[in-house]
């Protein structure tokens, strides 16, 4: 009857269209004391007006209640309105139920909505509305939809169902809305926390099983602008995310199953998605068969450890602009995208992260680091297993393509990794700059990696400058101690390509050090350094103390290479040529230091005296070659050990410090943790992150000098990480370590409960004689530890005449959980000795242990402990 392209028209209810009055409120400004009330209407005629049966536009205090609305594009259409109420409306055979635009502080409650095409309840750019007790069924479309500009709306006690598989029951683009747990969507409860604070009363979600598909696009558990919330031991599947965090502080996500069932095809699904994640922990979760395993944006000082991120359709782990992150011990395999994708945005930073002890296999690429016009510096990528991926092992792309904008990847460590059998280069860094500005790859360390059997180069550093006045820098990097073998390209390739057409600043590959590598049996050259373009520079690089064997050409320097030094290398049985020099570089360090060992050359002396030079070509000569392989090594004395080894501990980290030896030729300390090599460092410290709370760890060290001599004497120290936050602890000690008959022993038992809630536990106290294998409980009782409790108790125990023979004894105390299987929360021991008059630990004690225990029990039964007198 009426078709409107816009609703800004005055249409009064005395218009009758197709036998039905029109209810169209435009600029109706009523008051709280005198609202406009429309009630008890039955509007069911078809084809009356295209917009809605009930339209409220730019109006105040309109109340619509107890009506039946059918056959329209929408049941209720509201825009630019405040303080209106829509309640107890029955809507069916409408394309869309209630659609609200640009409106605030309205109430939509107790409605029955059945929408055919365009969803049940939609909000756009609307705030602080109350949506409660509605029953919504969407045959097609979302049950409830709120766009990204909707904030602080309050959803409670709604029941929502979407009938079509392609649509979520609840689709919310902005998590900053109040959504209570009494909402039921597609038969499942909603867990949505907004501005929740668990710092006083802990908020813990555990043992939930939420597996119904397409409940919420945001996730099964949503946390926004909240802190100190724990999600643990849950099964959270088949929705937008298992857990989604929008700005969270101190969030813990542990031991959850966050996967998608195989039979579902869901898009943009995440095991965990977080934007703004600070001081949090993500541990021991399984996030498999999603689109993305874990995606973290703007992460700060948080830990991602021991998760399984497998068989996701895109990336296993994605980080954007992260600082001080600890990525440790994760299993990341068979993801179709990258195993780990680390992205730094324009103007962003990704600094001081640790990526350690992860397994990345059978992914697209193992690790992909993309720095686009940002800075990614001082990160550590160490001790990872990066094998059998479908692409590059570690791919670093440093790019800037805007005028006067720079990008950097500097002072990072890529050390101790196993990078084998990937269908691409082992380590590939591309440094690209378009137009004025610079892209930088400087002072990085690629040390002690095993890089074997990759389809491509072993290590490839490629710098490219394009267009007007670009600068690319690949300078002062160290490639040391690597095993680079059996790759199908070059062992190490450094290449600069400058093709700027207007005053290019240059493409620099200068002052890099390639040292102490084993480069063997690669299909291409062992080492190749070259450049293209008028302002491509390869200068002042050092190639020293490498063993280069059975490659095509041992070392090839291109015509842009000058003033490079190549000395103290072993060139052995390279198939085409031991070395090629297209310009003129330095192949020895003079008569005293000498040049290189050449397996196809005979000379006398280490080094030889200059009368038997090795000619690479007419103007490239090693004047002082060595007679013997590694003949320059004359120092066989290892350095002294480190001293003053000590530790500082946290819940998930230990910082060890020491004093390095004073030897002039000291090179580095080799660090082991629990017997596994971790790193080589010349610094007097080692920080280990991503550890398990309340666990002992042992550091072991050897020192190494510049000649490669190793001091095989171990210097070790053990340290225990702190217990997890919120875990009660118990301690026991004695005032002395030795007692005789007639003494009074003072036993101190300490109880701590750092949490904000009371904790029930069983307290057990054992008396033991370890030399006789004897243990007996002397106290077992249930205790209640009050919140924030920290108190100790002195219990005096008279030492009786327990025989003429002494013995060794131990107190053992523990706190146990109160439900089966009664897991230990905390325990401690204290050793002491009864001297007697005879020898310690005779074949049998002169007084029966049970008699001693019986006497002690009588004393401790009078002790008063927290929560109960026992």
Buried (B, 14 or more C-beta within 10 A) or exposed (E): BBEEEEBEEEBEEEBEBEEBBBBBBBEBEBEEEEBBBBEEBEBBBEEBBBBBBBBBBBBBBBBBBBBBBBBBBBBBBBBBBBBBBBBBBBBBBBBBBBBBBBBBBBBBBBBBBBBBEBBBBBBBBBBBBBBBBBBBBBBBBBBBBBBEEBBBBBBBBBBBBBBEEEBBBBBBEBBBBBBBEBBBBBEBBBBBBBEBBBEEEBBBBEEBEBBBBBBBBBBBBBBBBBBBBBBBBBBBBBBBBBBBBBBBBBBBBBBBBBBBEEEBEBEEBBBBBBBBBBBBBBBBBBBBBBBBBBBBBBBBBBBBBBBBBBBBBBBBBBBBBBBBBBBBBBBBBBBBBBBBBBBBBEEBBBBBBBBBBBBBBBBBBBBBBBBBBBBBBBBBBBBBBBBBBBBBBBBBBBBBBBEEBBBBBBBBBBBBBBBBBBBBBBBBBBBBBBBBBBBBBBBBBBBBBBBBBBBBBBBBBBBBBBBBBBBBBBBBBBBBBBBBBBBBBBBBBBBBBBBBEEEBBBBBBBBBBBBBBBBBBBBBBBBBBBBBBEBBBBBBBBBBBBBBBBBBBBBBBBBBBBBBBBBBBBBBBBEEBBBBBBBBBBBBBEEEEBBBBBEEBEBEBBBBEBEBBBEBEEEBBBBBBBBEBBBBBEEEEBBBBBEEBEBEBEBBBBBBBBEBBEBEBBBBBBBBBEEEBBBBBEEBEBBBBBBBBBBEBEBBBBBBBBBBBEBEEEBEBEBBBBBBBBBBBBBBBBBEEEBBBEBEBEBBBBBBBBBBBEBEBBBBBBBBBBBBEBBBEBBEBEBEBEEEBEEEEEBEBEBBEBBEBBBBBBBBBBBBBEEEEEEEBBBBBBEBBBBBEEEEBBEEBBBEBEEBBEBBBEBBEEBEBBBEEB
